[in-house]
Amino acid sequence: MPGLPWETLDDDVAYSCEGFDIVNETVRLPDGETAEFDYLSDNASVVILPFTPYGKVVVIDEWRQAVKRLNRGLPAGTLEDSEDPDDAARRELREETGYEAGNLKHMTTMEPANGFSDAVFHYYIARQCEETGEQELDYNESINVETVTLDALVESARSGEIRDGRTAFGVVYYALFEISSGLPSW
């Protein structure tokens, strides 16, 4: 689109920590002025909506320090190195829940906050999920696993009980686009 793109003149990692970087760019704006722009740079992630053979949804309860509360959510995590998103979805489901997906389908991909982050979320539906082993949690993960009905999960998203944006988006997207397209609800 002519007249709108910015030109990156220089970039530098201003801050780096485990999980993300803060990138500082010097940019030329469409009017020719230069400015500084900072954003959060993060590896791509996967978010999984996992269904058991009996139609229950596997969810996790995890402490989230940034908001200082317990969070009910869908299993999710970051792609490692040059990992394929499908492989990452299977791995994250297994590590966080101890469940294995019988089959996996990509649902959608989105940029959750592209005004200040380059993060990308790949959403998956996992069906025929069976509990096959123990969780393999990272050192900083404390996760309890539960199963709930899809209706209860949709109601929790509608009522605002689920405040995790990744989870709310995945549940509502599934209910709106996947179920309405004639797919079975689980």
N, C-alpha and C positions, 0 to 999 in steps of 0.2 A: 504494500500500500504506500504509494509515494507520499512523502511529506511527514510520515509518522515515525519510521524507525529511528532509533538512536544508534550512533556509532560508538563502539567501545574503543577508546584510545589507549587505555592501560588498565590492568587489573592486578590485584594483589590479595593474598589471603591475610586479612587483618587480624583474625582470631581463629584458632583451630582447637577443637577438643574432640574427645571420643564421641562420634555420632554426627557431627556436622562442622562446617566451616562458615565463617562470616567473610564474604568477599567484598572488597571495596573496588569499585570501578570509577575511572574517569571517563565520562561520556560526552559526546557532542550531541546536543539536542537538535531537533529539526530546524530551529531558528538560527543555528550556528553557535549558540552559547555553549560553554562547557560547564559541567556540573559533576558532583560526586554522587554515586549511588551505591548503597550497601544492600546486600541480600544474604539470606541464609542458603547455603548450598548443602544439599543432602543427597545421599544415594537414593535411587528408586526403591520403592517398597511394594510389598504385596499385602492385601487384605483378603481374608478367606471367610466365606459364609459356608460353614460345613454342616451338612445334614447327615444324621445317622440313618440307617436303613428303615427306622421307624418314624422318620419325619421330624425328629427333634433337632434343634440347632445346638451345636457345641459352642459355648461362649466361655470367656475367661473373666475372672475378677482379678484385678491387678491394682496395686497401689501406684498412684501417679503423684510423684513428689511435687511437680510444678504447680498442681492445683490442690495438693494436700488432701486427697480423698481417694477412696476406693472407686475404681472405674470398672464398669461392666462393658465388655467389648468383644469384638471379633478377633480371632487370632490374626496377628499381623507382624511384619518384620521387614528388615532391610535386605536387599540383595547383596550377596557377598561377592567381591571381585567382579568377574564378568559372568556371573551366574544368570542363567535363563530364568525369566519370571515364573514359568511353570514349575521348574525345579525348586525355586525358592518358596513357592506356595506350598508344595508338598513338604519341604523341609521345615518350614515355620509351623505348619499344622502339627507335624510330628513332634517337634521340639517343645512347643508351648503346651500341647494338650495330651500327647501320647496317642493320638488318633492318626490313622492312615486313611487317605482318601481312596475310595474305589475308583472313582473317575473325577476328572477336574475339567472345568470349562471356564474360559476367560469371559468375564461379564462386561467390563468396561475399563478404561484407563482415564484418569483425571489428574489435573494439577490443582491441589487443594487451596493454595494461597499464592498464586503466581504474581501477585503484586510485591511480595517481599521474599519469595522462596522459589527455588527451581525444583522443589520436590515433585515427584510423580508417584501416584498410587495405581497399581494394577489390581483390579478386583476380580476375584474368582469365586465360583460356586463349586464346592466339593460335595459329591454325593456318595452314598454307601460308605460313610466314614465309620470305621471300626476301631475300638480301643485296642491297641496292640502292644503297648509298652509303657514305659515310664517317661515322664517329661525329661527333657534335656535342656534345662534352663540356663541362661547366661548368669554370671555371678550377681548381676544387679536386677534379676527378675524374681518376683514373688507372685506366683500365679496359682489360683484355684480354678478348677475346671468344673463347669456345670452344663446341663442340657436343659433347654427351655423350648416351648412351642414357638413356632414362627409367629402366631397371632400375638403371643405375649411380648415377643421382641418388637413387633410392629407397634403395638400399643405403647411400649416403653419409649420408642422413638417419637411417637405422636405426642405423648404426654410431657416429653422433655426429661424423663427419668434418665434416659441415655443421653449423656452430654458429650460423649466422644464423637467428634465429627466424622472420623473414618467409619465408625460403626453405624451411626445414624444414616449417613449417605448410602452405605452398602445395603442396609436393610430396606430403606425407602426405595432405592433404585430397583432392587430385586422385586419388591411388592408392586411397584408401578409399571416396570417395563418387562420383567421376565414372566411374572404370573399373568399379567394382562395379555401377553403374546400367546397364551394357550399352553405354556409349559406347566407341568405339575408343580404345585407349590413346594414340593420337596423331592 
